[in-house]
């Protein structure tokens, strides 16, 4: 079983780790794009081009599924990716976890990048899934960049700014950027453990297996490999990735590899 993940940087780690937990025997191909990151500020046609290039770079591995663990790339590039690779290879996108946050109960805050917070896409999700709840969009300026660089001081500062803009009565927080999953403990601490946090990683992993016709097998031996591509070139997990539990878990050698 081979699954490729396409993103600009280490925001993919939480989804990759969720896939690793669900299927320790699956080979993962992590296609990052350090030459052109971040994708968020780019024009939609640029994002589409980068996402297609990242997915094409994994074609030689004949993946059984292509996962896009990035909200920006999913919004702009999912249709183009599906037109290119489906029906032969299923393509699974990422949607901010507004629906489960709303199911847990409001008031709700949606933490996202500045661009996403003012997007029609996020507004539509809130209208569809959180109608009747008080929803506060929180633009987390600089947080994704701080996480990408694994800068503890910058992370603490950016999280603190976002927490100050989060109403005290919020019960649920949807993390609408996969980078934020990597610092969920910092976010919880900044909010005083009050609200529940919701991310898309586990749901995307589950949907990936469903689209592949595969079942979760967390008890399977950890024989799956991790291959990293850096803008199409053979690479390694960035040093910053190893600062997070998800990255450290992916860096473990497969059982029986002799490493």
C-alpha positions in Angstrom: 0.0 0.0 0.0 1.5 3.3 -1.1 0.0 6.7 -0.3 1.5 10.1 -1.5 0.9 13.4 0.3 1.3 16.7 -1.5 1.9 20.0 0.3 4.3 22.9 0.4 5.9 22.0 3.7 5.6 20.2 7.0 1.9 21.0 7.4 1.3 17.5 6.0 2.9 15.9 9.1 -0.2 15.5 11.2 -2.1 13.8 8.3 0.9 11.6 7.5 1.1 10.6 11.2 -2.6 9.8 11.3 -2.1 7.5 8.2 0.9 5.9 9.8 -1.2 5.2 13.0 -4.0 3.8 11.0 -1.8 1.7 8.7 1.7 1.2 10.0 2.4 -1.1 7.0 1.7 1.6 4.4 4.5 3.3 2.5 4.2 7.1 2.5 5.6 9.4 -0.1 5.9 13.0 1.2 6.1 15.4 -1.6 7.1 18.9 -0.3 7.9 22.0 -2.2 10.6 24.0 -0.4 11.6 25.8 -3.6 8.2 27.5 -3.9 6.7 27.6 -0.4 4.6 28.9 1.1 1.6 28.3 -1.3 -0.9 30.4 0.7 0.0 33.8 -0.7 0.2 32.5 -4.3 -2.4 33.1 -7.0 -4.8 30.2 -7.5 -3.3 29.2 -10.8 0.1 29.0 -9.2 -1.2 26.8 -6.4 -2.8 24.5 -8.9 0.5 24.2 -10.8 2.5 23.5 -7.7 0.0 20.9 -6.5 0.0 19.2 -9.8 3.8 19.2 -10.0 4.0 17.7 -6.5 1.6 15.0 -7.3 3.3 14.2 -10.6 6.6 13.8 -8.8 5.1 10.9 -6.9 3.8 9.1 -10.0 6.9 6.9 -10.3 6.0 5.3 -7.0 2.6 4.3 -8.4 0.6 5.5 -5.3 -2.7 3.9 -4.5 -4.0 7.3 -3.3 -3.0 11.0 -3.4 -3.7 13.1 -0.3 -3.7 16.9 -0.3 -3.3 17.8 3.4 -3.5 21.5 2.8 -6.6 23.7 2.8 -5.2 26.2 0.3 -4.2 23.4 -2.2 -7.5 21.6 -1.7 -9.6 24.7 -2.3 -7.7 25.7 -5.5 -6.2 22.5 -6.8 -8.5 19.5 -6.0 -10.6 19.7 -9.2 -7.4 19.8 -11.4 -5.8 17.0 -9.5 -8.9 14.8 -9.7 -9.2 15.5 -13.5 -5.6 14.4 -13.9 -5.4 11.3 -11.7 -8.9 10.0 -11.1 -10.5 7.5 -11.5 -7.3 5.4 -11.5 -5.9 7.0 -8.4 -8.3 8.6 -5.8 -7.4 12.1 -4.7 -8.4 13.2 -1.2 -8.5 16.8 -0.1 -8.7 18.5 3.3 -11.6 20.5 4.7 -11.3 22.6 7.9 -13.0 20.8 10.8 -15.9 23.2 11.1 -18.6 20.5 11.0 -17.3 18.4 14.0 -16.6 21.6 15.9 -20.2 22.7 15.4 -21.5 19.2 16.4 -19.6 19.6 19.7 -21.3 22.9 20.3 -20.8 26.6 20.2 -19.8 29.3 20.4 -17.1 28.4 17.9 -13.8 29.9 16.9 -12.1 29.0 13.5 -8.4 29.5 13.6 -7.0 30.0 10.1 -4.5 31.9 8.1 -5.3 35.5 7.3 -6.2 34.7 3.7 -8.4 31.8 4.6 -10.2 33.7 7.4 -11.5 36.2 4.9 -12.2 33.7 2.1 -15.6 32.9 0.6 -14.6 29.2 1.1 -14.5 29.4 4.9 -17.6 31.6 5.0 -19.5 28.9 3.0 -18.3 26.2 5.4 -19.5 28.2 8.4 -22.9 28.9 6.7 -23.3 25.2 5.8 -22.2 23.5 9.0 -22.4 26.0 11.8 -25.6 27.8 11.2 -27.2 28.9 14.5 -23.9 29.1 16.3 -21.9 32.2 17.1 -18.7 31.8 15.0 -15.6 33.9 15.4 -13.0 33.7 12.6 -9.5 34.2 14.1 -6.7 35.1 11.7 -3.6 33.6 13.1 -1.0 35.9 11.6 2.4 34.3 11.4 1.5 31.1 13.1 1.9 28.7 10.1 5.3 30.3 9.3 6.4 30.0 12.9 5.4 26.3 12.9 7.2 25.7 9.6 10.4 27.0 11.1 9.9 25.3 14.4 10.6 28.6 16.2 9.3 28.2 19.8 9.3 31.9 20.6 7.5 32.8 17.4 5.0 30.0 17.9 4.3 31.2 21.4 3.9 34.8 20.3 1.6 33.9 17.3 -0.5 31.6 19.4 -0.8 34.2 22.1 -2.1 36.8 19.7 -4.7 34.4 18.3 -5.8 33.4 21.8 -6.3 37.0 22.8 -8.7 37.3 19.9 -10.6 34.2 20.8 -13.7 34.9 22.9 -13.6 33.5 26.5 -16.9 31.6 26.1 -15.8 29.6 23.0 -16.5 25.8 23.4 -15.0 24.5 20.1 -12.0 25.6 18.0 -11.7 24.4 14.5 -8.0 24.4 13.4 -8.3 25.4 9.7 -4.6 25.0 8.9 -2.8 21.7 9.2 0.3 23.4 10.5 -1.7 24.3 13.7 -2.2 20.6 14.5 1.5 20.3 15.3 1.2 22.8 18.2 -2.2 21.8 19.5 -0.8 21.4 23.0 0.5 25.0 22.9 -2.9 26.2 21.6 -4.8 24.3 24.4 -2.5 25.8 27.0 -2.9 29.3 25.7 -6.7 28.9 25.9 -6.6 27.6 29.4 -7.8 24.1 28.3 -11.3 25.6 27.9 -12.4 24.7 24.4 -12.1 21.4 22.5 -9.8 21.5 19.4 -10.8 19.9 16.2 -8.5 19.1 13.2 -9.0 17.3 9.9 -6.1 14.9 10.1 -7.8 11.8 11.4 -10.9 12.3 9.2 -8.7 12.7 6.1 -6.8 9.5 7.0 -10.0 7.6 7.4 -11.4 9.0 4.1 -8.2 8.0 2.4 -8.5 4.4 3.5 -12.2 4.3 2.5 -11.4 5.6 -1.0 -8.8 2.9 -1.3 -11.1 0.2 -0.2 -8.8 -0.5 2.8 -9.6 -0.9 6.4 -7.7 0.6 9.3 -5.1 -1.9 10.8 -3.3 -0.1 13.6 -2.1 -3.4 14.9 -0.2 -4.1 11.7 3.6 -4.3 12.0 5.3 -1.0 11.3 6.9 -2.0 8.1 5.9 1.0 6.0 8.6 3.3 4.6 8.7 7.1 4.3 10.1 8.7 1.2 10.6 12.4 1.0 10.6 14.5 -2.2 11.8 18.1 -2.1 10.3 20.0 -5.1 10.6 16.7 -7.0 14.1 15.8 -5.9 15.0 13.0 -3.4 15.2 14.6 0.0 14.9 14.0 3.7 12.5 15.1 6.4 13.4 18.8 7.2 15.1 19.3 10.5 12.2 21.4 11.6 9.9 18.4 11.2 11.8 16.5 13.9 10.8 19.1 16.4 7.2 17.7 16.4 5.9 14.4 17.7 4.4 13.7 14.3 7.7 14.2 12.5 9.7 12.2 15.0 7.3 9.3 14.6 7.6 9.4 10.8 11.4 9.4 11.1 11.5 6.1 12.9 12.9 3.3 10.7 10.6 0.5 9.7 10.6 -2.6 11.9 13.0 -5.1 10.5 14.9 -2.6 8.4 18.1 -3.1 10.4 18.6 0.6 10.8 
